[in-house]
Amino acid sequence: MTQLNSKRRRFLQGLGVAGAVAVAGCVGNADEGNGNGNGNGNGEEPAADTEESLASAKPVDVDRVAADPTDIPAPVDWTEPRHHEISMTTTEVTAEIEPGVTFDYMTFDDQIPGPMIRVRRGDTIHLTLTNSEENSMPHNIDLHAVYGPGGGAEDTTISPGESAEIEFKAMYPGVHVYHCAVPNMDYHISAGMYGAILVEPEDGLPAVDRELYFGQNELYTKGAPGEEGHHAFSFDKMKAEEPTYVTLNGEAYAFTGNGYGPVTVQKGERVRVFFANGGPNLTSALHPIGNVFDAYYREGDLVSEPGRFVETAPVVPGSVAAGEMETPVPGPIKLVDHALTRAARRGMLGVIEVEGEPEPEIFNPEP
């Protein structure tokens, strides 16, 4: 087990997390890849891990896998059932978990979480899934919004270079997970194969000013957090449920000043966060530091009365939560898993930066 490299140490210091982790306001100011003989989609597992140094970091296939949290389909504005043609491609790509640390991911459309599908209850979806010919493993898709065998998985299992088509009606409202469900589904989900399908109620959702889309998943690797090099997948760590990283949108600290930057919103905007927990194993204790969800929809349920002023809420693996926040004062809202070691040491922290003039009557840092 190596010591934290200097690049990562500076990175954590930039978040206000270094050495003995400083916890101020929960967290201060802000550890089997494909093609490596490490398992496949058919249920085969590699030999047990051995203690050895990591290989050098690999060249990356894509600049990032972290999905843009603002890239969400527009709200439903139709009142009669529609037909949708939707296509997705499964890919196996090498990218960085954090600077200097590479991993062989599996994705839907090169992003984690996969693209959000957004429809209205009663709509019909014709879905085409393609397994890239450059892949090495079979893949499929199980949509939790589908009545049908395996949520569609049985009829979409395809080898590299193949495509499959299914058609289904969105019979029940809610925001639901979809994921790969081949025999090694825990491995494929851990490596990034999950996303969300939003089926809006017939009358739609309450209007908000901004919507954001995030996902949490665990990465189980043969390295330590921050250890530079190429991190092969570890079945041993996954079976022990001891992740190296717990990521937001597939990468460590992606939406911070040391990553791609915070997600910005304007003071006074009402913000809805869709939060998918791909897992495959850990329940997230979702908390927006410096705020609360004044309306919170648990486990995909968008038709029951929401929880009110929820500070921290469990998001179980294989579910999606939706939470709404007011933004009356400027400053960072830190989105974390309040199992705080995951935020402080394993990557599960992102920042929503509220921009605008101070509001000293609500919060005054210099009274």
ChimeraX attribute file (.defattr): number of C-alpha atoms within 10 A of each C-alpha:
attribute: neighborCount
match mode: 1-to-1
recipient: residues
	/A:1	11
	/A:2	11
	/A:3	10
	/A:4	16
	/A:5	14
	/A:6	10
	/A:7	13
	/A:8	18
	/A:9	16
	/A:10	15
	/A:11	21
	/A:12	22
	/A:13	17
	/A:14	16
	/A:15	20
	/A:16	18
	/A:17	22
	/A:18	17
	/A:19	10
	/A:20	6
	/A:21	16
	/A:22	17
	/A:23	13
	/A:24	11
	/A:25	10
	/A:26	16
	/A:27	21
	/A:28	18
	/A:29	16
	/A:30	22
	/A:31	22
	/A:32	24
	/A:33	24
	/A:34	22
	/A:35	13
	/A:36	12
	/A:37	12
	/A:38	16
	/A:39	21
	/A:40	23
	/A:41	21
	/A:42	13
	/A:43	11
	/A:44	11
	/A:45	16
	/A:46	15
	/A:47	12
	/A:48	9
	/A:49	13
	/A:50	7
	/A:51	8
	/A:52	9
	/A:53	13
	/A:54	15
	/A:55	13
	/A:56	13
	/A:57	18
	/A:58	17
	/A:59	11
	/A:60	14
	/A:61	14
	/A:62	12
	/A:63	9
	/A:64	21
	/A:65	27
	/A:66	26
	/A:67	22
	/A:68	19
	/A:69	17
	/A:70	13
	/A:71	12
	/A:72	15
	/A:73	13
	/A:74	9
	/A:75	17
	/A:76	16
	/A:77	10
	/A:78	12
	/A:79	11
	/A:80	10
	/A:81	15
	/A:82	14
	/A:83	14
	/A:84	14
	/A:85	10
	/A:86	12
	/A:87	13
	/A:88	17
	/A:89	17
	/A:90	26
	/A:91	24
	/A:92	25
	/A:93	21
	/A:94	23
	/A:95	27
	/A:96	27
	/A:97	27
	/A:98	23
	/A:99	19
	/A:100	18
	/A:101	19
	/A:102	23
	/A:103	25
	/A:104	25
	/A:105	28
	/A:106	29
	/A:107	28
	/A:108	26
	/A:109	20
	/A:110	25
	/A:111	25
	/A:112	30
	/A:113	34
	/A:114	27
	/A:115	22
	/A:116	19
	/A:117	17
	/A:118	18
	/A:119	27
	/A:120	27
	/A:121	23
	/A:122	20
	/A:123	18
	/A:124	18
	/A:125	18
	/A:126	14
	/A:127	18
	/A:128	16
	/A:129	22
	/A:130	25
	/A:131	26
	/A:132	21
	/A:133	14
	/A:134	11
	/A:135	18
	/A:136	17
	/A:137	23
	/A:138	21
	/A:139	34
	/A:140	26
	/A:141	25
	/A:142	23
	/A:143	21
	/A:144	21
	/A:145	24
	/A:146	19
	/A:147	14
	/A:148	14
	/A:149	10
	/A:150	15
	/A:151	19
	/A:152	24
	/A:153	21
	/A:154	15
	/A:155	16
	/A:156	27
	/A:157	21
	/A:158	21
	/A:159	19
	/A:160	17
	/A:161	13
	/A:162	15
	/A:163	19
	/A:164	15
	/A:165	14
	/A:166	13
	/A:167	15
	/A:168	18
	/A:169	18
	/A:170	22
	/A:171	15
	/A:172	16
	/A:173	21
	/A:174	26
	/A:175	29
	/A:176	24
	/A:177	28
	/A:178	30
	/A:179	28
	/A:180	29
	/A:181	26
	/A:182	25
	/A:183	15
	/A:184	17
	/A:185	20
	/A:186	20
	/A:187	28
	/A:188	25
	/A:189	27
	/A:190	25
	/A:191	27
	/A:192	34
	/A:193	33
	/A:194	33
	/A:195	32
	/A:196	31
	/A:197	24
	/A:198	24
	/A:199	25
	/A:200	23
	/A:201	17
	/A:202	17
	/A:203	12
	/A:204	18
	/A:205	12
	/A:206	7
	/A:207	11
	/A:208	14
	/A:209	12
	/A:210	14
	/A:211	22
	/A:212	17
	/A:213	22
	/A:214	24
	/A:215	26
	/A:216	31
	/A:217	32
	/A:218	31
	/A:219	30
	/A:220	28
	/A:221	25
	/A:222	25
	/A:223	25
	/A:224	19
	/A:225	26
	/A:226	27
	/A:227	23
	/A:228	22
	/A:229	19
	/A:230	26
	/A:231	29
	/A:232	21
	/A:233	28
	/A:234	26
	/A:235	22
	/A:236	17
	/A:237	17
	/A:238	20
	/A:239	12
	/A:240	9
	/A:241	14
	/A:242	18
	/A:243	25
	/A:244	25
	/A:245	26
	/A:246	31
	/A:247	27
	/A:248	30
	/A:249	29
	/A:250	34
	/A:251	30
	/A:252	27
	/A:253	31
	/A:254	26
	/A:255	24
	/A:256	21
	/A:257	16
	/A:258	17
	/A:259	15
	/A:260	13
	/A:261	15
	/A:262	20
	/A:263	19
	/A:264	15
	/A:265	19
	/A:266	18
	/A:267	19
	/A:268	16
	/A:269	15
	/A:270	17
	/A:271	20
	/A:272	22
	/A:273	18
	/A:274	23
	/A:275	28
	/A:276	33
	/A:277	30
	/A:278	32
	/A:279	24
	/A:280	24
	/A:281	20
	/A:282	19
	/A:283	20
	/A:284	25
	/A:285	16
	/A:286	22
	/A:287	22
	/A:288	23
	/A:289	19
	/A:290	15
	/A:291	19
	/A:292	20
	/A:293	24
	/A:294	15
	/A:295	18
	/A:296	24
	/A:297	23
	/A:298	21
	/A:299	22
	/A:300	26
	/A:301	18
	/A:302	21
	/A:303	12
	/A:304	8
	/A:305	10
	/A:306	18
	/A:307	14
	/A:308	14
	/A:309	15
	/A:310	19
	/A:311	16
	/A:312	17
	/A:313	19
	/A:314	16
	/A:315	25
	/A:316	20
	/A:317	19
	/A:318	24
	/A:319	23
	/A:320	28
	/A:321	25
	/A:322	25
	/A:323	25
	/A:324	23
	/A:325	20
	/A:326	18
	/A:327	22
	/A:328	18
	/A:329	22
	/A:330	18
	/A:331	18
	/A:332	22
	/A:333	21
	/A:334	26
	/A:335	21
	/A:336	26
	/A:337	28
	/A:338	22
	/A:339	14
	/A:340	17
	/A:341	14
	/A:342	21
	/A:343	25
	/A:344	26
	/A:345	21
	/A:346	23
	/A:347	28
	/A:348	31
	/A:349	29
	/A:350	29
	/A:351	23
	/A:352	20
	/A:353	20
	/A:354	21
	/A:355	16
	/A:356	15
	/A:357	11
	/A:358	15
	/A:359	12
	/A:360	11
	/A:361	7
	/A:362	8
	/A:363	12
	/A:364	10
	/A:365	6
	/A:366	5
	/A:367	5
